[in-house]
Amino acid sequence: MGTFVNLAAVAATSFRSDQLGPLDSVAHPLKPGEYRGEVWRGDEPVGSFRLAIAESGAGDQIEVDLCAVESKASSAASFASGPVDRTPVYAVFHCDGERGGLRVVVRSSSGKEVEFDSRKLQAGDYYIVTPVRPGDWEMRTGKRGGVGTLTVASPKPAREPRASRGGATIKVNGDSFVPDRATITAGDGAAFEVTDKDVAIALTLVEDKPKPGRRAVGVRYPRHRGRDTEARRDNG
């Protein structure tokens, strides 16, 4: 099977929790019940799906590929799971396609009540992003203007692809990040744990930090929803 590299994702210089793409995702805990999901691109609905959370089951996570829903590959899909030992089931929304920029809305089975909107993250939600461009990334929480810095360091040269080293966990509300400075290695993830309501998160690359004069080395880009992608890049 051939190797696939999403060059647009690798070159990305910004991320937003309400415009999901191949290198970021949001996770929201759901109680047992049935839900209706909508996928949006800007102000236009582009797909729908259903979620069913049982009182008990064999898993604590449901993954929904928003790009597959948009392409109608999963337009009528029903994703089902149930909690183990009363742990919450997290719905993880991501996009495995080349084109990102999607947001998601989850409603009650009647369609009247909004359970989740990725434009307004709530306490208990997570935003996970995996930037691969080294440099300083400015973190913002949206309207209330909390600011921080995520430094993405270049991976060290290696003969073999390296595994993820865990990344960083950052708590965020509408006013601040804790910690407000964090460092990860390119290809590792940063998980933002939301502790307030109506939170939006944005990251923007403000300073590239290339290292000149290094030979191309093998780097494993992040494994994303079962896709094992390897590429060669100039580590510097």
N, C-alpha and C positions, 0 to 999 in steps of 0.2 A: 504494500500500500504506500502511495506517495506521501511525502511530507507536505503539510499545509502550514503556511505562515501568513497570518493576517498582517500585512505590512502597515496598513492604516492604523491598526491597534497598537503595533509596536512603536509607531511614530507619534502616538497621541501625546498632546501637551496639555490636555484638560480632561477632567472627569466631573460628572454631576450625578447626584443620587436620583434625579428625576429624568435622566437621559441615559439609560443603561446600554452598555455595549459588551464586547467580548471580554473585557478585562475588569468588569465590576459587576456587582450584584447587590440585591437587598434581601433581607430575611425578616419575616414577620411571624410572630407566634399566633396560632389559631386554636380556638376552643373547638370541641366536637360540634359538628353541624355541617350544613351544606352552604356553599358559597358560589357566587357568580363572579367571574373575572373578566376584566376588559383590558385590552392592550391599546395604547394610544401612541400616535406619532404626532407630536405637537397638539393641535386641537382636533385632530381627526381620529376617530376610532378605527382600528385596523384589524381587530380580531377579538374573539371571546373564548372562554373556557369555563369549566366547572371544577370546583374542589369539593371533596367529601372527606370529612374528618370523623372517623369512627370513635366510639367510646374507648375502645382498646384495639391494639393492632401490633404490628411487628416492626414499626419504624417510627422515628421521631423527626423525619424531614421529607418534604415533597419538593422536587425540583421542577420548575416550570420554565421552559425555553420560550421566551417571548417572541423570538425571531421565528420559531417554528409555528407558533400561533398566528403570527402575521402572515406567514406564507401559506396558511391554511393547512399545513401538515398536521396541526393539532387543533384545528378550529373547533372541533366538536369533542375534544378530549375531556375526560373526567379523571382528575388526579385524585387518588384516594390513599389514605394512610390512617394510622391511629397511634396514640401515645403509648409509650412503654413506661410502666411504673409511675404513671401520672405526670410524666415530663411533658412539656408542651410540644406540639408539632409545629415546626417552623416551615413555612412556605418560602422557598428560596427562588427568587425571580432573577433570571439572567438572560443573556442573548448570545447564542452560539454562532450567529451569522456574521458576515463581514460588515454589515451596516448596522450600527447601533442607533442611539437616540430615542429609545422607547421608554415609556412609563407604564405603570400598571395601577389599576383600581380594582379592589375586591369589595363586593357588596354582599349583603345577606341574600338568601335564596329568593326572597321576594323582589330584590333589586332596589328596594327603597332606602335601606340603611347602608352607609359607607363604612366598611370594616377597616379598610386600609387604602391609602393613596400615597404613592411613592413621592409625591411633591411635598408631603407633610409627614415626615417620619415621627413616630411616637416612641415613648419610653418602652424599652424592651426590643425595639427593632435594631438591626445591624446593617451597616453599609460596608461592604468589603471591596477594596480596590487593589489592583496589582499593577502599579506603574513599572515600566521596564526602562524608561529613559532616566539615566543618572542626573542628579541635580537637586536644587532646592524647589520644593513644591509648596506654594502657599495654600493653606487650608482655611476655608471660610464656612461659617454655619448659615449664611443667608442673610435675612433682613436685619437681624440684630447685630450682625457684624463681628462675631467672634473670629479671631485670626490666630493662626499658628503656622508652624513650618514642619513639613515632612521632608527630611533629607534622604534621597535615594542614592546609595553608594554603588559604585561600579563593582561588579563581581571580580574576584581575583582570577587570574589565568589558571585554567585547569585542563588537564588532558582528557578528563571524563566529565560528562554533564553532572552538575551538582544538584543535590536535593534541596528543597526549601528548608530554611532554618527557622521558620516560625513567624517572622514578621513582627508586627507590633499591634497592640490593642490600645485604642484611644477612646476615652469617654468624651461625649460631646452633648451640650445642650444649646440653647439659642444664644448663649453669651460667651462660651469659652470651650477650649479643648483641654483635657487633662490626660497626659501632659500636653503643653502647647508646643513642645519640640520633641520630635522622635526621629529615629534613623532606622532604615531598613536597607537590605541589599536588593538591587534590581532583580525583579522576578519573584520576590517575596511579597506577601500581602499585608495590607494595613486594614484592620477591622475596627470600624467606628461603632462603639456601643452607645446608643441613643438613650439619654436619661431624662428627656423633657418632651414636650409636645410641639408639634408643628415645626420640626427641624428639617432644614435642607442643608446639604453638604456639597461643597465644590472644591476641587483641587486644580491649581493652575501652575504649570512649570514656569518659574520666574528666572531661573539661572541654570543653564547647562553646565555640567562639569565633566567635559571629556578629558581623557588622559591620552596625550599624543604618543605616537611611536610604539604602540603595542601591536603585536601580531594578532591575527584573528584566532580566536579560541572557541572551543565548543561550549555553548551555554544552553541549558534547558530552560526554555520559556515556560511560564506557569502552566501546569496541567489544569485544564478548565473543563469540567464536566465530562471527564472520560477521554478528552482529546490529549494525546501525548505528542507535543510538538517540539521538535528539536530544530535548531537552526544554527548557523554560524554567523556571528556578528563581530564587529571590530570592538574589542574591549578597550575603548579609549577614544 
